Amino acid sequence: MRTSNPALNDNVFLTATSANPMTLAGTVVKTYILLAFLSLGFLFTWNSSTEGYKEAFAQSQANPQFKEDGTPISPQIAIPNKVFPYVLLGSLGGFAVALIVIFNPPSAPYLSPVYAVLEGFALGAISAGFEAKYPGITLQAIAATFGTLFGLLIAYTAGLRASDNFKLGVIAATFGICLVYLLDLILSFFGLYVPVVNDNSVLGIAFSVFVVIVAAMNLVLDFDFIENGIANKCPKYMEWYGAFGLLVTLVWLYIEFIKLLAKLRSRD
């Protein structure tokens, strides 16, 4: 079985059976535990960032800047200095820990909670920035993320399954999105950007909607692969690994939702 989530692939799920295999209930419990760790990291940087963002945003509104045609320039707010180290640690550290877990699945019980906290650090500060500019957007993005998760989970439980062609399509779309984001990152070093990734035009919003849909479809592939891991009686530690893989997709889905909502709110 295939999935575009690099944390959930054939090599780690379908290699061996165990006398004490992973179970669905165990995977669900581990997912809740990782979400709790992520929430702790999120709240830490959220609380530290909120006031700093509000002050910076108020200052930018008091001294507005305009384009040559008189159109106001949307203020860009820097991450407060006191939480920037946590954002850097969360982003780079989370990526490094994720790579270790992906290439060494037995480490998942020990490192996946670390990954969750680190991602929480980054998401908390980033979300506080969006919240300062668009009040209420964080709860909207959280609700959309978990609404999508539970909606697809109910549909999967009711019998929704992905065909091989569907899986190949999602994988291709996911890697295509990764290439676009990589190009945008490289161009940003030269002061350039891929327009559809960052702007609030109709095309930019359509791109974000597409990315949200692809991210959501990755959840279906993740459910399918975890189910196959359980059927193949993979070792108990794979419950943590399966939960880690789901968290990777949920973090991506949340980021895409908050970016989409920000684009929509910026057009008001």
LOFIMAR-287102 format. One record per atom (N, C-alpha, C): residue in three letters; z, x, y negated. Coordinates in steps of 0.2 Angstrom, whole numbers, plus 2048, in hexadecimal, padded with zeros to 3 digits. Layout:
# residues N
ALAZXY/...
This chain:
# residues 268
MET800804806/MET800800800/MET8008047FA/ARG7FD8027F4/ARG7FC8067EE/ARG8008037E9/THR8028077E4/THR8058057DE/THR80480A7D8/SER8038087D2/SER80180D7CD/SER8088107CA/ASN80D80D7CC/ASN8148107CA/ASN8148177CE/PRO81581D7CB/PRO8158237CE/PRO81C8247D2/ALA8218207D1/ALA8278207D4/ALA82781D7DB/LEU8228187DC/LEU8218157E2/LEU81A8167E5/ASN81A81A7EA/ASN81481C7ED/ASN81481D7F4/ASP80F81D7F8/ASP80F81D7FF/ASP813823802/ASN8138297FF/ASN81682F801/ASN81D82E802/VAL82082A7FE/VAL82882A7FE/VAL82A823801/PHE82681E802/PHE829818805/PHE82781780C/LEU82281A80E/LEU820818815/LEU82081E819/THR825823819/THR82482981D/THR829829823/ALA82F825822/ALA833826828/ALA83781F828/THR83A81E82E/THR83F81982F/THR84681B830/SER84B81782F/SER85281982F/SER856814833/ALA85B817836/ALA860812839/ALA86480E834/ASN86581082E/ASN86880D829/ASN86380C823/PRO85E807824/PRO85980681F/PRO85A803819/MET856803814/MET85780080E/MET8567F880F/THR8597F480A/THR8597ED80B/THR8577EA804/LEU8557E4804/LEU8537E17FD/LEU8597E07F9/ALA85F7DE7FC/ALA8657DD7F9/ALA8677E37F6/GLY8677E97FA/GLY8697EF7F7/GLY8657F17F1/THR85E7F07F1/THR85A7F27EC/THR85B7EE7E6/VAL85D7E87E6/VAL85E7E47E1/VAL8657E67DD/VAL86A7E77E1/VAL8707EA7DF/VAL86F7F07DB/LYS86C7F57DE/LYS86A7FB7DA/LYS8667FA7D4/THR8627F57D4/THR85E7F47CE/THR8637F27C8/TYR8687ED7CA/TYR86D7EB7C5/TYR8717F17C2/ILE8737F57C7/ILE8777FB7C5/ILE8737FF7C0/LEU86D8017C1/LEU8698057BD/LEU8688017B6/LEU8677FB7B6/LEU8667F77B0/LEU86D7F77AC/ALA8727F77AF/ALA8797F87AC/ALA8797FF7A8/PHE8778047AC/PHE87780B7A9/PHE87380C7A3/LEU86D8097A4/LEU86880979E/LEU86B805798/SER86E800799/SER8717FC794/SER877800790/LEU87B804794/LEU880808791/LEU87C80D78C/GLY87781078E/GLY87481578A/GLY870812784/PHE86E80C785/PHE86A808780/PHE86F80677B/LEU87580377D/LEU87A801778/LEU87D807774/PHE87D80D777/PHE880813773/PHE87C81576D/THR87581576F/THR871818769/THR86F812764/TRP86F80C767/TRP86E806763/TRP87380575E/ASN87A806760/ASN87F80575B/ASN87F80B756/SER87D811758/SER87D816753/SER87781674F/SER872813751/SER86B81374D/SER86B80D748/THR86E807749/THR86C801745/THR86E80273E/GLU87480573C/GLU875805735/GLU87180A732/GLY86F810735/GLY86B815732/GLY864812731/TYR86180E735/TYR85B80B734/TYR85B80672F/LYS86080272E/LYS8607FD729/LYS860800722/GLU864806721/GLU86480971B/GLU85D80C719/ALA85A80F71E/ALA85481271D/ALA84E80D71B/PHE84F80771F/PHE84A80271D/PHE84B7FF716/ALA8517FE714/ALA8537FC70E/ALA850801708/GLN851807709/GLN84F80C705/GLN84780C704/SER84480B70A/SER83C80B70A/SER83A804706/GLN83E7FF707/GLN83C7F9703/GLN83D7F96FC/ALA8427FD6FA/ALA8447FE6F3/ALA83F8026EF/ASN83B8066F3/ASN83680B6F0/ASN83080A6F4/PRO82C8046F4/PRO8268036F8/PRO8208076F6/GLN81C8086FB/GLN81680C6FA/GLN8108086FB/PHE80B8096F7/PHE8058056F8/PHE7FE8096F9/LYS7FA8066FD/LYS7F38096FD/LYS7EF8086F7/GLU7E980C6F7/GLU7E580C6F1/GLU7E38056EF/ASP7E28006F4/ASP7E07F96F2/ASP7E67F56F0/GLY7EC7F86F0/GLY7F27F46EE/GLY7F67F16F4/THR7F37F26FA/THR7F67EF700/THR7FD7F3701/PRO8027F0702/PRO8097F4704/PRO8087F770A/ILE80B7FD70B/ILE80B801711/ILE811800714/SER8117FE71B/SER8177FC71F/SER81B80271F/PRO82180271E/PRO82680871E/PRO82780B725/GLN826811725/GLN82881572C/GLN82F81872B/ILE833816730/ILE83A818730/ILE83B81D735/ALA83E823733/ALA840828737/ALA84682673B/ILE846829741/ILE84C828745/ILE85282C742/PRO858828741/PRO85E82C73E/PRO85F832741/ASN86183773D/ASN86283E740/ASN86883E745/LYS86D83A744/LYS87383A749/LYS871838750/VAL86B834751/VAL86A832757/VAL86383575A/PHE860839756/PHE85983C758/PHE85A84075E/PRO86084475E/PRO861848765/PRO86184476B/TYR86483E76A/TYR864839770/TYR85E837772/VAL85983576D/VAL85383376E/VAL84F838772/LEU84F83E76F/LEU84C844772/LEU84E845779/LEU85584577A/LEU857846781/LEU855840785/GLY85583A783/GLY853835787/GLY84C835789/SER848836784/SER841836786/SER83F83C78B/LEU840842789/LEU83E84878C/LEU843849793/GLY849848792/GLY84E848798/GLY84C84379D/GLY84B83D79B/GLY84983779F/GLY8438397A3/PHE83E83B7A0/PHE83783D7A3/PHE8388437A8/ALA83C8487A6/ALA83E84D7AB/ALA84184B7B1/VAL8478467B0/VAL84A8447B6/VAL84683F7BA/ALA84283B7B7/ALA83D8377BB/ALA83983B7BF/LEU8368417BD/LEU8328457C1/LEU8368487C7/ILE83C84A7C6/ILE84084C7CC/ILE8418477D1/VAL8428417CF/VAL84383B7D3/VAL83D83A7D7/ILE83783A7D4/ILE8318387D7/ILE82F83D7DC/PHE8308437DB/PHE82E8497E0/PHE83484A7E5/ASN83A8477E4/ASN8408487E8/ASN8438427E9/PRO84183D7ED/PRO8448367ED/PRO84B8367EF/PRO84D83B7F4/PRO85483B7F6/PRO85983C7F0/SER85783E7EA/SER85B83F7E5/SER85C8397E1/ALA8588347E2/ALA85982D7DF/ALA86082B7DE/PRO86482B7E3/PRO86B8287E2/PRO86F82B7DD/TYR86D8327DB/TYR8718367D6/TYR86E8367D0/LEU8678367D0/LEU8638377C9/LEU8618317C6/SER86082C7CA/SER85D8267C7/SER8628237C2/PRO8698237C3/PRO86D8217BD/PRO86D8257B7/VAL86B82C7B8/VAL86B8307B2/VAL86482E7AF/TYR85F82D7B2/TYR85982B7AF/TYR85A8247AB/ALA85E8207AE/ALA85F8197AA/ALA86281A7A4/VAL86881E7A4/VAL86B82079E/VAL867823798/LEU86382879B/LEU85F82C796/LEU85A827793/GLU857823797/GLU85281E794/GLU85581978F/GLY85B817791/GLY85F81378D/GLY860816786/PHE86281D786/PHE86282077F/PHE85C82077B/ALA85682177E/ALA85082177A/ALA84E819778/LEU84F81577D/LEU84D80E77B/LEU85280B776/GLY85880D776/GLY85D80A771/GLY85B80C76A/ALA85A812769/ALA858814762/ALA851811760/ILE84C812764/ILE84680F763/ILE846807761/SER84A804765/SER84B7FD764/SER84E7FB75D/ALA8537FF75C/ALA8577FE755/ALA8527FF74F/GLY84D803750/GLY84880474B/GLY8447FE74A/PHE8417FB750/PHE83D7F574F/PHE8427F074C/GLU8487EF74E/GLU84C7EA74C/GLU84E7EA745/ALA84E7F0742/ALA84F7F173B/ALA8497EE737/LYS8447EF73A/LYS83D7EC736/LYS83C7E5738/TYR83D7E373E/TYR83B7DC740/TYR8427D9744/PRO8467D7740/PRO84C7D4743/PRO84B7CF749/GLY84F7D074E/GLY84E7CB754/GLY8497CE759/ILE8457D3757/ILE8407D575C/ILE8427D8763/THR8487DB762/THR84B7DE768/THR84D7D976E/LEU8507D376C/LEU8527CE770/LEU84B7CB773/GLN8467CA76F/GLN8407C7771/GLN83D7CB776/ALA83D7D2775/ALA83A7D777A/ALA83E7D7781/ILE8447D7780/ILE8487D6786/ILE8477D078A/ALA8477CA787/ALA8467C478A/ALA83F7C478D/ALA83A7C678A/ALA8337C678C/ALA8337CB793/THR8367D1792/THR8367D5798/THR8397D279E/PHE83F7CF79E/PHE8437CD7A3/PHE8407C67A5/GLY83D7C27A1/GLY83A7BC7A2/GLY8347BD7A7/THR8307C37A5/THR82A7C57A9/THR82D7C77B0/LEU8327CB7B0/LEU8347CD7B7/LEU8367C87BB/PHE83A7C37B9/PHE83D7BE7BD/PHE8377B97BF/GLY8337B87BA/GLY82D7B37BB/GLY8297B67C1/LEU8277BC7C1/LEU8237BF7C6/LEU8277C07CC/LEU82D7C17CC/LEU8317C17D2/LEU8317BB7D6/ILE8327B57D2/ILE8327AF7D5/ILE82B7AD7D8/ALA8267AF7D4/ALA81F7AE7D7/ALA81E7B27DD/TYR8217B87DD/TYR8207BD7E3/TYR8247BA7E9/THR82A7B77E8/THR82E7B47ED/THR82A7AE7F0/ALA8277AA7EB/ALA8237A47ED/ALA81D7A67F1/GLY81B7AC7F2/GLY8157AE7F5/GLY80F7B17F2/LEU8107B37EB/LEU80B7B77E8/LEU80B7BE7EB/ARG8057C07ED/ARG8037C67EF/ARG7FD7C97EC/ALA7FD7D07EC/ALA7F77D37E9/ALA7F27D57EE/SER7EC7D47ED/SER7E77D67F1/SER7E57DE7F0/ASP7E27E17F4/ASP7E07E87F3/ASP7DC7E97ED/ASN7D77E57EC/ASN7D37E57E5/ASN7D87E47DF/PHE7DC7E07DF/PHE7E17DF7DA/PHE7E57E57D9/LYS7E77E87DE/LYS7EB7EE7DD/LYS7E77F47DA/LEU7E17F57DD/LEU7DD7FA7DA/LEU7DB7F97D3/GLY7DA7F37D1/GLY7D97F17CA/GLY7DF7F37C5/VAL7E57F17C8/VAL7EB7F37C4/VAL7EC7FA7C3/ILE7EB7FE7C9/ILE7EC8057C9/ILE7E78087C4/ALA7E08067C4/ALA7DB8097C0/ALA7DD8077B8/ALA7DF8017B7/ALA7E17FF7B0/ALA7E78037AD/THR7EC8047B2/THR7F28087B0/THR7F080F7AE/PHE7EC8127B2/PHE7EA8197B1/PHE7E581A7AA/GLY7E18147A9/GLY7DD8147A3/GLY7E281479D/ILE7E781079D/ILE7EC80F798/ILE7EF816797/CYS7F181979C/CYS7F482079B/CYS7F0825798/LEU7E9825799/LEU7E5829796/LEU7E482878F/VAL7E482178D/VAL7E381F786/VAL7EA822782/TYR7F0821785/TYR7F6823782/TYR7F682B781/LEU7F382E786/LEU7F3835786/LEU7EF838781/LEU7E9834780/LEU7E483677B/LEU7E8835774/ASP7EB82F773/ASP7EE82E76D/ASP7F483376B/LEU7F7835770/LEU7FC83A76F/LEU7F984176D/ILE7F4843770/ILE7F084976E/ILE7EE849767/LEU7EB843765/LEU7E884275F/LEU7ED842759/SER7F384075B/SER7F983F756/SER7FB846754/PHE7FA84B758/PHE7FB852755/PHE7F7854750/PHE7F185174F/PHE7EC85274A/PHE7EC84D744/GLY7F1849744/GLY7F284373F/GLY7ED83E741/LEU7EA83D747/LEU7E6838748/LEU7E983374E/TYR7E682D74F/TYR7E9829754/TYR7E3824756/VAL7E482275C/VAL7E081D75F/VAL7E181675C/PRO7DD813758/PRO7DF80D754/PRO7E2807758/VAL7DF80675E/VAL7E1800761/VAL7E8801764/VAL7EB807765/VAL7F1808767/VAL7F7807762/ASN7F580875C/ASN7FA808757/ASN7F9802751/ASP7F37FF750/ASP7F27FB74B/ASP7F37F474D/ASN7F47EF748/ASN7F57E8749/ASN7EF7E4748/SER7E97E7749/SER7E37E3749/SER7E37DE74F/VAL7DE7DA74F/VAL7DD7D5755/VAL7DC7DA75B/LEU7D87DF75A/LEU7D67E3760/LEU7DC7E7762/GLY7E07E975E/GLY7E77ED75F/GLY7EB7E8763/ILE7EC7E2761/ILE7F07DD764/ILE7EE7DB76B/ALA7E77DB76C/ALA7E47D9772/ALA7E57DF777/PHE7E57E5774/PHE7E77EB779/PHE7EE7EB77B/SER7F37E9777/SER7FA7E9779/SER7FB7E377E/VAL7F77DD77D/VAL7F87D8782/VAL7F57DA789/PHE7F07DE789/PHE7ED7E078F/PHE7F27E5792/VAL7F57EA78E/VAL7FA7EE791/VAL8007EB794/VAL8027E6791/VAL8087E2793/VAL8067DF79A/ILE8007DC79A/ILE7FE7D97A0/ILE7FE7DE7A6/VAL7FB7E47A5/VAL7FB7E97AA/VAL8027EB7AC/ALA8067EC7A7/ALA80D7EE7A9/ALA8107E97AD/ALA80F7E37AB/ALA8127DD7AF/ALA80F7DD7B6/MET8097DE7B7/MET8067DE7BE/MET8087E47C2/ASN80B7E97BF/ASN80E7EF7C3/ASN8147EC7C6/LEU8187E87C3/LEU81E7E57C7/LEU81C7E27CD/VAL8167DE7CD/VAL8147DB7D4/VAL8137E07D9/LEU80F7E67D7/LEU80E7EB7DC/LEU8157EF7DE/ASP8197EF7D9/ASP8207F27DB/ASP8247EE7E0/PHE8247E77DF/PHE8277E37E4/PHE8247E37EB/ASP81D7E47EB/ASP8197E47F1/ASP81B7EB7F5/PHE81C7F07F1/PHE81D7F67F4/PHE8247F77F7/ILE8297F47F3/ILE8307F47F5/ILE8307F07FC/GLU82D7EA7FC/GLU82D7E6802/GLU82B7EA808/ASN8257EE807/ASN8237F280C/ASN8277F880E/GLY82B7FA809/GLY8307FF80B/GLY8367FD80F/ILE8387F780E/ILE83D7F3812/ILE83A7F2819/ALA8347EF819/ALA8317EE820/ALA8317F4824/ASN82F7FA821/ASN82F800825/ASN835803826/LYS83B800824/LYS842803825/LYS84380A822/CYS84180B81C/CYS842811819/CYS849812818/PRO84B819817/PRO85281A816/PRO856817810/LYS85D816811/LYS86181380C/LYS860815805/TYR85F81C804/TYR85F81E7FD/TYR85881B7FA/MET8548197FE/MET84E8167FA/MET84F80F7F7/GLU85580C7F8/GLU8578077F3/GLU8588097EC/TRP85B80F7EB/TRP85B8127E4/TRP8548147E2/TYR8508167E6/TYR84A8187E4/TYR8458127E2/GLY84680D7E6/GLY8428077E4/GLY8458047DE/ALA84B8047DD/ALA84E8027D6/ALA84C8067D0/PHE84B80C7D2/PHE8498117CD/PHE8428107CB/GLY83E80E7D0/GLY83780D7CE/GLY8368067CA/LEU83A8017CC/LEU83A7FB7C8/LEU83C7FC7C1/LEU8418017C0/LEU8438027B9/LEU83E8057B5/VAL83A80A7B8/VAL83580D7B5/VAL8308087B2/THR82E8037B6/THR8297FE7B4/THR82C7FA7AE/LEU8337F87AF/LEU8367F47AA/LEU8367F77A3/VAL8387FE7A3/VAL83880179D/VAL83180179A/TRP82C80279D/TRP82580279A/TRP8247FB798/LEU8257F679C/LEU8247EF79A/LEU8287ED793/TYR82E7EF793/TYR8327EE78D/TYR82F7F1786/ILE82D7F8787/ILE82A7FB782/ILE8247F877F/GLU81F7F6784/GLU8197F2782/GLU81A7EC77F/PHE81F7E8781/PHE8217E277E/PHE8237E2777/ILE8287E7776/ILE82A7E876F/ILE8257EA76A/LYS8207EF76D/LYS81B7F1769/LYS8167EB767/LEU8157E776C/LEU8107E176B/LEU8147DC766/LEU81A7DB767/LEU81D7D6762/LEU81D7D975B/ALA81E7E075A/ALA81E7E3754/ALA8177E2750/LYS8127E3754/LYS80B7E2752/LYS80A7DB74F/LEU80D7D6753/LEU80C7CF751/LEU8107CD74B/ARG8167D074B/ARG81B7CF745/ARG8187D273E/SER8157D873F/SER8127DB739/SER80C7D8736/ARG80A7D3739/ARG8047CF737/ARG8067C9733/ASP80D7C7733/ASP8107C272F/ASP80F7C3728/
